[in-house]
């Protein structure tokens, strides 16, 4: 089975020489804006995969300095630098952030970054999300998520049978957490082992994307396979910081905090013989340029590409009868 790599700023040109003769523009002509070419994302993902292997070879504590030199050199290579330099942080900012994340890394049972190699992979592939959506506003606080008109209530849609995927909410009370724990003890494999959604809200385009994937997954999965299961959607930056304090590999900036990312369960579907079918389905969408994917083990992170936004918004409106 293929797996994703363990995953529009404009670069200003050099200013003209002050002694160079000025070019005269014909009267009435509108100056043409020359945009920088889009970075080569397949080349970027391949370069990330190579770097991850090299970091893995220098995983011991004695190789800290060698890892820093390696990262510093590799990030300056064209395939990686083209993407990182087009993000709001730029190449230097991304480099410093990655080195800081590596220096602070502590393995634990919660994080999807099971080792330093996974941390590097998750961070670098998540920069594609940031590149795509750098002009989108961030949901800074929990209140902004709950009150945003850009997001729809999943429970309202679920009750009207308008969702082709499942999810569960985080228990809000001690009694709810106790009931969740009891259900897990009685039926440990009935649902994925995930905390659930803190916010049951999502962008309309993301709902349409997940519905589309859910229908396709149902068509290709073995009989009796449960529907697509979504483990995470929109988050506030406030909540992202809470996750970081708990030890999760919650990167910043994040596509989750912009509302264009989701995490979907994969490991649980192995027991139904459907994991590979779902992985292939998601990879085909990445190859078509519709998604960015990051294999995070139990779940895969996905981010909607801006080029698919308009089509999915129309799909949502058609599906909801708007």
Secondary structure as UniProt FT lines:
FT   TURN            18..19
FT   TURN            27..28
FT   HELIX           41..56
FT   TURN            57..58
FT   HELIX           61..63
FT   HELIX           64..74
FT   TURN            75..76
FT   HELIX           78..84
FT   TURN            85..86
FT   TURN            88..89
FT   HELIX           90..104
FT   HELIX           116..132
FT   TURN            133..135
FT   HELIX           142..147
FT   TURN            149..150
FT   STRAND          151..153
FT   HELIX           154..159
FT   TURN            160..161
FT   STRAND          165..166
FT   HELIX           174..186
FT   TURN            188..189
FT   STRAND          201..203
FT   HELIX           204..220
FT   TURN            223..224
FT   STRAND          228..232
FT   HELIX           237..245
FT   TURN            246..247
FT   HELIX           256..258
FT   STRAND          261..265
FT   HELIX           267..272
FT   HELIX           275..287
FT   TURN            288..289
FT   STRAND          291..295
FT   STRAND          299..304
FT   HELIX           306..308
FT   HELIX           309..320
//
